[in-house]
Amino acid sequence: MTAEAQKARDAATRVIAVCDVIAQIVARGEESFLADVQAQWAAEMGLMRIGESIAKIPASMRERFAEQPWRQIIAMRNFAAHQYDDLDPHRVWRTLTRDVPRLRAYLADVVIPGM
């Protein structure tokens, strides 16, 4: 495995771990999430960690797996980090329940085996 592929695999593995933590937050349910500022902040930090790790995947590797909106994932990190006071908990919830599981599955089923 090339150094570039190993770097991508390591980043994908870190993202999967964060997705698993987010799944634990989501498992408590939407009502619980919306009422719990600590859970919201933890989830927002998870989204930032995902974006940071995705940004560390070399561009050439992201191009090989173009089915994901890599730029939007990284942009969500930037938004969460810099516009955190504008984050709508309902929007975050949708991201956590719709996009994060899809990303996790894609990384585990397509990216990591494809390296």
LUMGU-87103 format. One record per residue (C-alpha): residue number from 0; residue in three letters; chain; y, x, z. Coordinates in Angstrom, 2 decimals. Example, Ala and Ser with C-alpha at 12.3 -4.5 7.8 and 13.67 -1.06 7.14 Angstrom:
  pos  code  unit    north     east       up
    0   ALA     A    -4.50    12.30     7.80
    1   SER     A    -1.06    13.67     7.14
end
This chain:
  pos  code  unit    north     east       up
    0   MET     A     0.00     0.00     0.00
    1   THR     A     3.42     1.32    -0.90
    2   ALA     A     6.10     1.86     1.74
    3   GLU     A     8.08    -0.99     0.18
    4   ALA     A     5.11    -3.37     0.39
    5   GLN     A     4.45    -2.31     4.00
    6   LYS     A     8.09    -2.98     4.90
    7   ALA     A     7.83    -6.42     3.31
    8   ARG     A     4.55    -7.17     5.08
    9   ASP     A     6.01    -6.14     8.44
   10   ALA     A     9.06    -8.35     7.90
   11   ALA     A     6.89   -11.29     6.80
   12   THR     A     4.71   -10.85     9.88
   13   ARG     A     7.80   -10.92    12.12
   14   VAL     A     9.01   -14.10    10.42
   15   ILE     A     5.65   -15.77    10.94
   16   ALA     A     5.82   -14.92    14.65
   17   VAL     A     9.29   -16.49    14.90
   18   CYS     A     8.08   -19.56    13.00
   19   ASP     A     5.30   -19.94    15.56
   20   VAL     A     7.80   -19.91    18.42
   21   ILE     A     9.93   -22.47    16.58
   22   ALA     A     6.82   -24.64    16.17
   23   GLN     A     6.49   -24.68    19.97
   24   ILE     A    10.09   -25.87    20.29
   25   VAL     A     9.54   -28.56    17.64
   26   ALA     A     6.34   -29.73    19.33
   27   ARG     A     8.43   -31.10    22.20
   28   GLY     A     9.93   -33.64    19.81
   29   GLU     A    13.28   -34.38    18.27
   30   GLU     A    14.68   -36.33    21.22
   31   SER     A    13.89   -33.48    23.58
   32   PHE     A    15.40   -30.95    21.17
   33   LEU     A    18.62   -32.91    20.72
   34   ALA     A    19.02   -33.26    24.49
   35   ASP     A    18.29   -29.60    25.28
   36   VAL     A    21.07   -27.13    24.47
   37   GLN     A    18.84   -24.20    25.47
   38   ALA     A    16.21   -25.27    22.94
   39   GLN     A    18.92   -25.63    20.30
   40   TRP     A    20.27   -22.16    21.00
   41   ALA     A    16.76   -20.69    21.00
   42   ALA     A    16.03   -22.33    17.66
   43   GLU     A    19.32   -21.11    16.21
   44   MET     A    18.46   -17.58    17.34
   45   GLY     A    15.08   -18.01    15.66
   46   LEU     A    16.80   -18.94    12.41
   47   MET     A    18.98   -15.85    12.71
   48   ARG     A    15.91   -13.68    13.32
   49   ILE     A    14.23   -15.19    10.28
   50   GLY     A    17.26   -14.43     8.11
   51   GLU     A    17.49   -10.87     9.45
   52   SER     A    13.82   -10.21     8.71
   53   ILE     A    13.98   -11.76     5.25
   54   ALA     A    17.00    -9.57     4.47
   55   LYS     A    14.87    -6.51     5.32
   56   ILE     A    12.32    -7.40     2.65
   57   PRO     A    13.23    -5.21    -0.31
   58   ALA     A    14.86    -7.20    -3.11
   59   SER     A    12.18    -6.09    -5.56
   60   MET     A     9.53    -7.65    -3.30
   61   ARG     A    11.52   -10.89    -2.90
   62   GLU     A    11.79   -11.05    -6.70
   63   ARG     A     7.99   -10.90    -6.96
   64   PHE     A     7.82   -14.04    -4.84
   65   ALA     A    10.69   -16.02    -6.33
   66   GLU     A     9.42   -19.43    -5.21
   67   GLN     A    11.43   -19.23    -1.99
   68   PRO     A    15.21   -19.61    -1.68
   69   TRP     A    15.63   -16.16    -0.14
   70   ARG     A    19.42   -16.13    -0.50
   71   GLN     A    19.74   -19.49     1.25
   72   ILE     A    17.52   -18.30     4.09
   73   ILE     A    19.72   -15.26     4.59
   74   ALA     A    22.84   -17.43     4.25
   75   MET     A    21.54   -19.73     7.01
   76   ARG     A    21.33   -16.67     9.25
   77   ASN     A    24.93   -15.82     8.49
   78   PHE     A    26.05   -19.39     9.07
   79   ALA     A    24.17   -19.60    12.39
   80   ALA     A    25.58   -16.26    13.51
   81   HIS     A    29.19   -16.82    12.51
   82   GLN     A    29.68   -20.59    12.40
   83   TYR     A    27.47   -21.50    15.34
   84   ASP     A    30.03   -23.93    16.69
   85   ASP     A    29.75   -25.91    13.43
   86   LEU     A    25.94   -26.22    13.52
   87   ASP     A    24.83   -29.82    13.61
   88   PRO     A    21.71   -30.15    15.82
   89   HIS     A    20.35   -32.82    13.45
   90   ARG     A    20.67   -30.41    10.51
   91   VAL     A    19.03   -27.65    12.53
   92   TRP     A    16.19   -30.04    13.42
   93   ARG     A    15.63   -30.85     9.73
   94   THR     A    15.52   -27.14     8.94
   95   LEU     A    13.09   -26.51    11.79
   96   THR     A    10.74   -29.32    10.80
   97   ARG     A    10.96   -29.15     7.02
   98   ASP     A    11.86   -25.65     5.89
   99   VAL     A    10.45   -23.39     8.60
  100   PRO     A     6.84   -24.66     8.31
  101   ARG     A     7.00   -24.33     4.51
  102   LEU     A     8.32   -20.79     4.79
  103   ARG     A     5.63   -19.86     7.30
  104   ALA     A     2.87   -21.24     5.09
  105   TYR     A     4.26   -19.48     2.03
  106   LEU     A     4.46   -16.13     3.80
  107   ALA     A     0.98   -16.45     5.29
  108   ASP     A    -0.75   -17.90     2.23
  109   VAL     A     1.07   -16.24    -0.68
  110   VAL     A     3.23   -13.27     0.27
  111   ILE     A     1.04   -11.37     2.70
  112   PRO     A    -2.16   -11.77     0.67
  113   GLY     A    -0.23   -10.90    -2.51
  114   MET     A     0.88    -7.49    -1.28
end
